[in-house]
């Protein structure tokens, strides 16, 4: 009995020592793991990010017109099967769709299903060449031995919706990353200077911050859309939209940085650094900002869904990215047609991915915010 108590006391002592010697990051991760919704969101977010990064390999065809299927336009999703009235197959297969002109439709092109011709699923087939992390490949995750497969269906031009969706996730995340990076740098610089120096410098910078916060978003975006030349390439529009989103989303984080520095600038470690002759930039960069790094990271994660929402909203109303760029906003433009709602419901599949992406960011951001709160355990 004594040995058991001694073992238990020793284990508790080690846990206490590990807790008091753990870094801030370890404490945040320990609290974060206890939140089921946040962990589920983290897994979903990780899967979506990896799907976007490796989209050229995971998808069988190019999302542009170069990879379209001209014989299967506005085609429904093709479900994999193992058996039908013709018998069982170990290898999953789909049916062959053939286009022909019919008298019943006034000789318009129609697609018919040939249940006698099976297309068998193949793994890692050779296909269209692509570049991934600077290396050229021509292998894809899956395909069929003859013709093409479209598990999410096709759009009006015959482009594969599955391929477009994964590439769209990558584009929207790239826009959000660039926008967040610009907003992050500007917030740290302006908020840091404002909070450290105070006085008239703080007043001037806060006037600028408030002025930017009061600018209405929709009129600004409409003015930007009118400013962008129509001959600009898709890549130029992409970077321009990313920069604009970054320049108008930094004031909130800058306010938080300023508030923290106003409190911390009179602490003993800051005064000691000043007495040692450290310049202001060194004190802000090496002492003040690292004191709340965890909160900055949380703010960055929380700001990601707003960036993605902004890009999607801009592209949805025609002010952001446009074809041939594949983004979630560009794809959501296709669901505004009543004909799509009635006849082509598979156009809504990218909407599910968009909702999952935003909710995953929200759950992870909320979980990190609670985990970064040092008093979070005492509030429960």
C-alpha positions as CSV (number, residue, x, y, z in Angstrom):
1,X,0.0,0.0,0.0
2,X,2.9,2.3,0.8
3,X,4.6,1.6,-2.5
4,X,1.4,2.4,-4.3
5,X,1.0,5.7,-2.6
6,X,4.6,6.5,-3.2
7,X,4.3,5.7,-6.9
8,X,1.2,7.9,-7.1
9,X,2.8,10.8,-5.3
10,X,5.8,10.5,-7.6
11,X,3.7,10.6,-10.7
12,X,1.7,13.6,-9.5
13,X,5.0,15.3,-8.7
14,X,6.3,14.7,-12.2
15,X,3.0,16.1,-13.7
16,X,3.3,19.2,-11.6
17,X,6.9,19.7,-12.6
18,X,6.0,19.2,-16.2
19,X,3.2,21.7,-15.9
20,X,5.3,24.4,-14.3
21,X,8.3,23.9,-16.6
22,X,6.2,23.7,-19.8
23,X,6.5,26.4,-22.4
24,X,3.6,28.6,-23.4
25,X,3.2,26.6,-26.6
26,X,3.0,23.3,-24.8
27,X,0.4,24.7,-22.4
28,X,-1.8,25.9,-25.3
29,X,-1.5,22.6,-27.0
30,X,-2.4,20.7,-23.8
31,X,-5.6,22.9,-23.4
32,X,-6.4,22.7,-27.1
33,X,-6.4,18.9,-27.2
34,X,-9.1,18.8,-24.6
35,X,-11.6,20.6,-26.9
36,X,-13.3,18.0,-29.2
37,X,-14.8,20.5,-31.6
38,X,-11.5,22.3,-32.0
39,X,-9.7,19.0,-32.7
40,X,-12.3,17.9,-35.2
41,X,-12.0,21.3,-36.9
42,X,-8.2,20.9,-36.9
43,X,-8.4,17.5,-38.7
44,X,-10.9,18.8,-41.2
45,X,-8.8,21.9,-41.8
46,X,-5.6,19.8,-42.2
47,X,-7.3,17.5,-44.8
48,X,-8.6,20.5,-46.8
49,X,-5.3,22.2,-46.8
50,X,-3.5,19.1,-47.9
51,X,-6.2,18.5,-50.5
52,X,-5.6,21.9,-51.9
53,X,-1.8,21.6,-51.9
54,X,-1.8,18.3,-53.6
55,X,-4.7,19.0,-55.9
56,X,-2.8,18.3,-59.1
57,X,-2.0,14.8,-57.9
58,X,-5.4,14.1,-56.2
59,X,-7.4,15.2,-59.2
60,X,-7.5,13.3,-62.5
61,X,-7.7,16.2,-64.9
62,X,-6.8,19.9,-65.3
63,X,-9.5,22.3,-64.0
64,X,-9.1,24.5,-67.0
65,X,-10.6,24.1,-70.5
66,X,-7.6,22.0,-71.4
67,X,-8.9,19.2,-69.2
68,X,-12.6,19.4,-70.1
69,X,-14.7,16.5,-71.3
70,X,-16.5,17.7,-74.4
71,X,-18.6,14.6,-74.5
72,X,-19.9,14.9,-71.0
73,X,-21.2,18.5,-70.4
74,X,-23.4,19.3,-67.4
75,X,-22.9,15.6,-66.5
76,X,-24.1,14.2,-63.3
77,X,-21.7,12.7,-60.7
78,X,-20.5,9.2,-61.7
79,X,-20.9,6.8,-58.8
80,X,-18.5,3.8,-58.6
81,X,-20.2,0.4,-58.7
82,X,-19.1,-3.2,-57.9
83,X,-22.1,-5.0,-59.3
84,X,-25.2,-4.6,-61.5
85,X,-27.5,-6.8,-63.6
86,X,-24.5,-7.9,-65.6
87,X,-22.7,-9.4,-62.6
88,X,-20.2,-8.6,-59.9
89,X,-16.7,-7.1,-60.3
90,X,-13.9,-6.9,-57.9
91,X,-12.6,-3.7,-59.6
92,X,-15.0,-0.7,-59.1
93,X,-16.4,0.6,-62.4
94,X,-18.6,3.3,-63.9
95,X,-20.8,3.2,-67.0
96,X,-19.8,4.7,-70.4
97,X,-21.7,7.8,-71.4
98,X,-22.2,8.3,-75.1
99,X,-23.4,11.5,-76.9
100,X,-25.8,11.2,-79.8
101,X,-28.4,13.3,-81.6
102,X,-32.0,12.2,-80.9
103,X,-35.2,12.7,-82.9
104,X,-37.0,13.1,-79.6
105,X,-34.9,16.2,-78.7
106,X,-35.0,17.8,-82.2
107,X,-31.6,16.4,-83.0
108,X,-29.9,18.1,-80.1
109,X,-27.0,16.4,-78.5
110,X,-28.0,14.1,-75.6
111,X,-26.0,11.8,-73.3
112,X,-27.1,8.2,-73.0
113,X,-25.8,5.5,-70.6
114,X,-24.3,2.3,-72.1
115,X,-24.5,-0.2,-69.3
116,X,-22.7,-2.8,-71.3
117,X,-19.5,-0.8,-71.5
118,X,-17.7,-0.6,-68.2
119,X,-14.9,1.8,-67.4
120,X,-12.7,0.3,-64.6
121,X,-11.1,2.4,-61.9
122,X,-7.3,2.5,-62.1
123,X,-4.9,3.9,-59.5
124,X,-1.9,6.1,-60.2
125,X,-2.4,6.3,-64.0
126,X,-0.4,8.5,-66.3
127,X,-2.2,11.6,-67.3
128,X,-1.7,15.3,-67.9
129,X,1.7,16.7,-66.8
130,X,1.7,19.1,-63.8
131,X,4.2,20.7,-61.5
132,X,4.2,20.1,-57.8
133,X,6.7,22.0,-55.6
134,X,8.8,22.7,-58.6
135,X,9.0,19.0,-59.8
136,X,7.2,17.8,-62.8
137,X,4.9,14.7,-62.6
138,X,2.4,13.0,-64.7
139,X,0.9,10.5,-62.3
140,X,-2.5,11.1,-60.7
141,X,-4.3,9.4,-57.8
142,X,-7.0,7.7,-59.9
143,X,-8.6,7.5,-63.3
144,X,-10.3,4.9,-65.5
145,X,-8.9,2.6,-68.1
146,X,-10.9,4.2,-70.9
147,X,-12.3,7.7,-71.2
148,X,-12.8,9.9,-68.2
149,X,-14.4,9.8,-64.7
150,X,-16.2,12.6,-63.0
151,X,-17.1,11.8,-59.4
152,X,-18.6,15.3,-58.8
153,X,-19.9,15.7,-62.3
154,X,-19.1,18.3,-64.8
155,X,-20.1,21.9,-65.5
156,X,-21.6,23.4,-68.7
157,X,-18.3,23.4,-70.5
158,X,-17.3,19.8,-69.5
159,X,-14.8,20.7,-66.8
160,X,-14.5,18.3,-63.9
161,X,-16.0,19.8,-60.8
162,X,-14.0,17.6,-58.5
163,X,-10.7,18.9,-60.0
164,X,-12.0,22.5,-59.9
165,X,-13.1,22.2,-56.3
166,X,-9.7,21.1,-54.9
167,X,-7.8,23.6,-57.0
168,X,-10.3,26.3,-55.8
169,X,-9.6,25.5,-52.2
170,X,-5.9,26.0,-52.9
171,X,-6.5,29.4,-54.6
172,X,-8.8,30.7,-51.8
173,X,-6.3,29.6,-49.1
174,X,-3.5,31.3,-51.1
175,X,-5.4,34.6,-51.3
176,X,-6.1,34.3,-47.6
177,X,-2.5,33.6,-46.7
178,X,-1.2,36.6,-48.7
179,X,-3.9,38.9,-47.2
180,X,-3.2,37.7,-43.7
181,X,0.6,38.1,-44.1
182,X,0.2,41.7,-45.3
183,X,-2.3,42.5,-42.5
184,X,0.0,40.8,-40.0
185,X,3.1,42.8,-40.9
186,X,1.2,46.1,-41.0
187,X,-0.5,45.5,-37.7
188,X,2.7,44.7,-36.0
189,X,4.5,47.8,-37.3
190,X,1.7,50.3,-36.8
191,X,0.4,48.8,-33.6
192,X,3.9,48.4,-32.2
193,X,4.9,52.0,-32.9
194,X,1.7,53.4,-31.7
195,X,1.7,51.4,-28.4
196,X,5.4,51.9,-27.6
197,X,5.7,55.6,-28.2
198,X,2.2,56.8,-27.4
199,X,1.6,60.6,-27.3
200,X,1.0,62.4,-30.6
201,X,2.4,59.5,-32.6
202,X,-0.3,57.3,-31.1
203,X,-3.0,59.8,-31.8
204,X,-2.0,60.2,-35.5
205,X,-1.7,56.5,-36.1
206,X,-5.1,55.8,-34.4
207,X,-6.8,58.4,-36.5
208,X,-5.5,56.6,-39.6
209,X,-6.6,53.3,-38.2
210,X,-10.1,54.6,-37.4
211,X,-10.4,56.2,-40.8
212,X,-9.6,52.8,-42.5
213,X,-12.0,51.0,-40.3
214,X,-14.9,53.3,-41.2
215,X,-14.4,52.8,-45.0
216,X,-17.5,50.9,-46.3
217,X,-16.4,47.6,-47.8
218,X,-18.8,47.2,-50.7
219,X,-18.3,50.7,-52.3
220,X,-14.6,50.3,-51.9
221,X,-14.7,46.9,-53.7
222,X,-16.8,48.4,-56.5
223,X,-14.4,51.2,-56.9
224,X,-11.5,48.7,-57.0
225,X,-13.3,46.6,-59.6
226,X,-13.8,49.7,-61.8
227,X,-10.1,50.5,-61.4
228,X,-8.8,47.1,-62.5
229,X,-8.1,47.1,-66.2
230,X,-10.0,44.5,-68.1
231,X,-6.8,43.3,-69.9
232,X,-5.1,42.3,-66.6
233,X,-4.2,38.6,-66.5
234,X,-5.8,36.3,-63.9
235,X,-2.5,36.2,-62.0
236,X,-2.4,40.0,-61.8
237,X,-6.0,40.1,-60.5
238,X,-5.2,37.4,-58.0
239,X,-2.3,39.3,-56.4
240,X,-4.1,42.7,-56.5
241,X,-7.1,41.3,-54.7
242,X,-4.9,39.6,-52.1
243,X,-3.0,42.9,-51.5
244,X,-6.2,44.9,-51.1
245,X,-7.7,42.4,-48.7
246,X,-4.5,42.7,-46.6
247,X,-4.5,46.5,-46.6
248,X,-8.0,46.8,-45.3
249,X,-7.9,44.1,-42.6
250,X,-5.0,45.1,-40.4
251,X,-6.7,47.7,-38.1
252,X,-8.3,45.2,-35.7
253,X,-5.0,43.3,-35.0
254,X,-3.1,46.7,-34.8
255,X,-5.5,47.8,-32.1
256,X,-4.8,44.7,-30.0
257,X,-1.1,45.1,-30.4
258,X,-1.3,48.7,-29.4
259,X,-3.3,47.9,-26.3
260,X,-0.9,45.3,-25.1
261,X,2.2,47.5,-25.7
262,X,0.6,50.4,-23.8
263,X,0.3,48.1,-20.8
264,X,3.7,46.3,-21.1
265,X,5.9,49.3,-22.0
266,X,6.3,50.3,-18.4
267,X,7.3,46.9,-17.1
268,X,10.7,46.4,-15.4
269,X,12.2,44.3,-18.2
270,X,11.4,47.1,-20.7
271,X,12.9,49.7,-18.5
272,X,16.0,47.5,-18.0
273,X,16.4,47.2,-21.8
274,X,16.1,50.9,-22.2
275,X,18.8,51.6,-19.6
276,X,21.1,49.2,-21.4
277,X,20.7,51.4,-24.5
278,X,18.6,49.1,-26.6
279,X,16.9,50.9,-29.5
280,X,13.1,51.1,-29.7
281,X,12.9,48.7,-32.6
282,X,14.9,46.0,-30.7
283,X,12.8,46.4,-27.6
284,X,9.5,46.0,-29.6
285,X,10.8,43.1,-31.7
286,X,12.7,41.1,-29.1
287,X,10.9,41.9,-25.8
288,X,7.4,43.3,-26.2
289,X,5.9,41.3,-29.2
290,X,7.2,37.9,-28.1
291,X,5.4,38.4,-24.7
292,X,2.1,37.8,-26.4
293,X,3.0,35.7,-29.5
294,X,0.4,33.1,-28.7
295,X,-2.4,35.8,-28.9
296,X,-1.0,37.0,-32.2
297,X,-1.1,33.5,-33.6
298,X,-4.7,33.1,-32.5
299,X,-5.7,36.3,-34.1
300,X,-4.1,35.2,-37.4
301,X,-6.0,31.9,-37.4
302,X,-9.3,33.7,-36.6
303,X,-8.7,36.2,-39.4
304,X,-8.2,33.5,-42.0
305,X,-11.9,32.7,-42.5
306,X,-12.7,36.4,-42.9
307,X,-10.2,36.6,-45.6
308,X,-11.6,33.5,-47.4
309,X,-15.1,34.9,-47.0
310,X,-14.0,38.3,-48.4
311,X,-12.4,36.6,-51.5
312,X,-15.5,34.4,-52.0
313,X,-17.9,37.3,-51.6
314,X,-15.9,39.5,-54.1
315,X,-15.7,36.7,-56.6
316,X,-19.3,35.8,-56.1
317,X,-20.6,39.2,-57.0
318,X,-18.1,39.5,-59.9
319,X,-15.7,42.0,-58.3
320,X,-12.9,39.6,-57.5
321,X,-11.3,36.7,-59.3
322,X,-12.8,35.4,-62.6
323,X,-12.5,32.4,-64.9
324,X,-10.1,30.8,-65.8
325,X,-8.9,31.2,-62.1
326,X,-10.5,28.5,-59.9
327,X,-11.5,29.8,-56.5
328,X,-14.5,29.0,-54.3
329,X,-16.0,32.4,-55.1
330,X,-15.7,31.8,-58.8
331,X,-17.4,28.4,-58.5
332,X,-20.2,29.8,-56.3
333,X,-21.2,32.1,-59.1
334,X,-22.5,29.1,-61.0
335,X,-25.2,28.3,-58.3
336,X,-27.1,31.6,-58.8
337,X,-28.9,30.3,-61.8
338,X,-32.4,28.8,-61.2
339,X,-31.8,26.2,-63.9
340,X,-28.9,24.9,-61.7
341,X,-31.1,24.5,-58.7
342,X,-33.7,22.6,-60.7
343,X,-31.6,20.4,-62.9
344,X,-27.9,20.4,-62.0
345,X,-27.8,20.1,-58.2
346,X,-24.2,18.8,-58.2
347,X,-23.0,22.4,-58.8
348,X,-23.6,22.9,-55.1
349,X,-20.9,20.4,-54.0
350,X,-18.2,23.2,-53.8
351,X,-20.6,25.0,-51.4
352,X,-20.2,22.1,-49.0
353,X,-16.4,22.4,-49.1
354,X,-16.6,26.1,-48.6
355,X,-18.8,25.8,-45.5
356,X,-16.6,23.0,-44.1
357,X,-13.5,25.2,-44.7
358,X,-14.9,28.3,-42.9
359,X,-16.4,26.3,-40.0
360,X,-13.0,24.5,-39.5
361,X,-11.2,27.8,-39.3
362,X,-13.8,29.1,-36.8
363,X,-13.6,26.0,-34.6
364,X,-9.8,26.0,-34.6
365,X,-9.7,29.8,-33.9
366,X,-12.1,29.6,-31.1
367,X,-10.3,26.6,-29.6
368,X,-6.9,28.4,-29.8
369,X,-8.4,31.5,-28.3
370,X,-9.7,29.6,-25.3
371,X,-6.5,27.6,-25.0
372,X,-4.3,30.8,-25.1
373,X,-6.3,32.2,-22.2
374,X,-4.2,31.6,-19.0
375,X,-7.4,31.9,-16.9
376,X,-9.5,29.6,-19.1
377,X,-9.3,26.7,-16.6
378,X,-10.4,28.8,-13.7
379,X,-13.5,30.0,-15.5
380,X,-15.0,26.5,-15.8
